[in-house]
Amino acid sequence: SLMQLLSNILLWDGIVQEDTVYDLGLSKLLNRYLLLNLLNIPPGPDNVEKCKKVVACLPERWFQDLKSGSTLPQLTNFSQHLLQ
C-alpha cells in the first residue's frame, strides 16, 4: 500500500509545485516509511523487485539535469540502500 501511495503522490508531479511533491513523496513517505520497510527486508530478489518499483515511480525529468553519479538530495538514503 505504501508503494501505491508513493506512485499516486508522484503522479501529481507537474500539477502541483515540485517542492511539494519532493517533500510529501520523497522526504516524508519514501524516507520515513518505505525505506524503513526496505531496510528490514533481507537482501535478495524480493528486495530488488521492491526497489525497482520505487525507481519506476520516479519521474525521469527529475534526473535530466543531474551530473553523472549524483542524485537528488531527497534520494540520498535510498541510493545508499541500493549501493549496499
LINFEN-V481176 format. One record per pair of residues at least 12 apart in sequence whose C-alpha atoms are under 10 Angstrom apart, sorted by sequence separation. I is the first residue (numbers start at 0). J is the second residue. D is the distance in Angstrom with one decimal. If there is no record, write none. Layout:
I;J;D / I;J;D
This chain:
8;20;6.8 / 9;21;8.4 / 12;24;10.0 / 37;49;7.7 / 8;21;9.4 / 11;24;9.8 / 37;50;7.8 / 9;23;9.0 / 10;24;10.0 / 5;20;10.0 / 8;23;7.6 / 9;24;6.4 / 8;24;5.9 / 9;25;8.9 / 33;49;9.9 / 34;50;9.3 / 7;24;9.1 / 8;25;9.4 / 33;50;9.9 / 5;23;8.9 / 6;24;8.5 / 5;24;5.9 / 34;53;9.9 / 4;24;8.6 / 5;25;8.2 / 8;28;9.4 / 33;53;9.2 / 5;28;6.9 / 54;77;9.8 / 4;28;8.5 / 5;29;7.4 / 29;53;8.7 / 53;77;9.5 / 4;29;10.0 / 2;28;9.4 / 1;28;7.8 / 2;29;8.9 / 50;77;8.8 / 1;29;8.5 / 5;33;8.8 / 50;80;9.2 / 51;81;9.9 / 1;32;7.9 / 2;33;7.6 / 50;81;7.7 / 1;33;6.5 / 25;57;9.6 / 0;33;9.9 / 24;57;9.8 / 47;81;8.5 / 1;36;9.6 / 46;81;9.7 / 38;77;9.7 / 37;77;9.3 / 42;83;9.1 / 34;76;8.1 / 35;77;10.0 / 38;80;7.5 / 30;73;7.8 / 34;77;6.8 / 37;80;8.5 / 17;61;9.5 / 29;73;8.9 / 30;74;8.0 / 33;77;9.6 / 12;57;9.5 / 13;58;9.8 / 29;74;8.6 / 30;75;9.3 / 6;52;9.0 / 10;56;8.3 / 12;58;7.7 / 25;71;9.8 / 26;72;9.4 / 27;73;9.5 / 30;76;7.2 / 34;80;8.4 / 2;49;8.5 / 6;53;8.0 / 9;56;6.8 / 10;57;9.1 / 25;72;9.7 / 26;73;5.8 / 29;76;9.5 / 30;77;7.4 / 2;50;9.9 / 5;53;8.0 / 8;56;9.5 / 9;57;6.9 / 10;58;8.5 / 12;60;10.0 / 25;73;6.0 / 26;74;8.2 / 29;77;8.2 / 3;52;9.8 / 6;55;8.9 / 7;56;8.8 / 9;58;7.5 / 12;61;9.7 / 24;73;9.6 / 25;74;7.1 / 2;52;7.6 / 3;53;9.8 / 6;56;5.5 / 21;71;9.5 / 2;53;7.0 / 5;56;7.6 / 6;57;8.1 / 21;72;9.9 / 22;73;8.2 / 5;57;9.2 / 21;73;7.3 / 25;77;9.6 / 3;56;9.5 / 21;74;9.7 / 2;56;8.7
